[in-house]
Amino acid sequence: MKKINKKLILILVLTLFLTTGCTKTLTDKKNNPVKNEVTGQNLTQNIICKPKSKETIKIYEKNGVDIKTLPDCENFKITSGKYEGLWTGIFVKPLSFILILLGNKIGNYAVSLIIISLIIRLIAFPFTKKTAMQSELIKQAQPELTRIQNKYKDKQDQESLTKQSQEMMRVYKKYNINPMSGCLFSMIQLPLFIAFFEAVQRTPAIFEDKFLGLQLGTTPVIGFGTSTIIAYIILMILIALSTLLSFKLNMSGNSLDPSMKMMPIMMSVMIIIMGLFMPSALGIYWVTTNLFTVFQNLSVKRSKKKYGKA
């Protein structure tokens, strides 16, 4: 029954993605991406509200986008615009609306993004905490799991593999370990990452804003050629360090396979490369969620130590 439920959830998630729209890059008559000359960013065609910059408005109008039909970002509502599918209606527009609403009150959309990111992670904390707990439980069970692996190391027949699997499952049950629970973190992160990406790319009020020298819609690789290069270098350092530390803490209990020890480094390198080409606002979101994950895992480790001493 559990397997059927997991498959059903996967099908529903895939259907949600496949039946919805996504960010479209604005292109010129030669089908080349249109850039904002001031920020260097590639502009999005299907924006959900009007840009504030007159220069940006001119660029859109020059490339055939009817800006007049769009609401001002300050007046944007969840119901604004036409229906674009479940993904946009359930995730992107509500997220943009909340970011705009809070950003208007605070006076900065980057701070709004950080606050919303933390609120979402706090809501998801009971679920992600279980994932962190699994890592600590696996560390406790590791000596027994290693012994079983060594016991069947040189046996590849079906009977031995079955016995090995059964013995490992008994250990999992003993320590209340769910081998699939580690997927929960990724299942939560990926949709949120995509939703924030689209909200940033499709909302001019956000990608036109600035924060500590960062143009929120500009990628670090473009920002390195600007006068505020130091701000983009610091952002990339924060992305790199927070990602590496977050992955190391999440993988700390899963080192049964020596090859897994390289996983945090490999994943960190991939994220760093991605970070060079994603909007600075998304980089801020990624650093915020990583730091929350680090704090969460460290708090779990402390609580496990206290419990062990008790």
C-alpha positions, 0 to 999 in steps of 0.5 A: 500500500505504501509503495502504491501511495508513493507512486501515486504521489510521484504521478501527481507531482509529475502531472502538476509540472507537465500541465503548467507553464514556466518562465519564458525568456524574452527573445528578439526577431533573430530569436536571441535572448534580450538583455537589460543593458543596465543589469546584464540579465536576460529578461523574462517574456511572461512577466506577471506585472509591470516593470518600474524602469522606463528603460525596461518598459521600452525594451519589452514594448520594442519586443512585442510584449503588451505591458499595458495589460499587466497590473502594477506590481504593487497592485498584483493579486493572486487572481491577476492575469490569465490562468496558466496552469496549476503550478503557476496558480498554486505556487508561483503567483501566490509566492510572488504576491506574498513577496511583493506584499511583504516587500512593500511593507519592509521596503526591500524584496530581498529581505522579504525573500529571506523572511518568507524562506525562513517561514516556509522552512519553519513550517516544514521543520517537523518533516525535515527534522525527521530527515536530520534525525535519520542521519543521527540514527544511522550513525548509531547503527553504523557499526552493526551495518558495517559488520553485516556488510563485511560478513557478506562482502565476498558473497554475491549469490542470491541467497547471501544477498537476500540474507544480507538485506534481511539482516540490514532491515532488522537493524533498520527496524531496531533503530527505527530507520527509514532508508527512504526518508532522506528523499524527503529533503530533496522532495521539499527543496526542489519544488520550492527552488523552482517556485522561487526561481520563477517568482523572481524571474517573472516579477519585475518588482523583485528582479529590478530591486537591489540588496547590499550591492546585488542586483536581484535579477542579475547572475553573479557571472554577469555581476563580476563585470560590474562595479559591485563585483565584491558583493557577488564574490561574497555571495558565491563564497556564501553559496559554496560554504553553506552548501558544502556544510549543509550536504556534509551534515546531511550525509554525515550518517550515510558514510557506509559506502566510501564513495558517498564521502565524495558526494557532498563535494560533488554536489557542492561543485554542481551547486556552485556552478549553478549559482554562477548562472542563477539570479542573485535573489535565488542565491540569497534564498539558497544561502538562507535555506542552507543556513537554516538546514545547518542550524537544524542539523546542529540542534538535532545533534545537540538534542541527541547528545543530551538524550544519550547522556540522560 
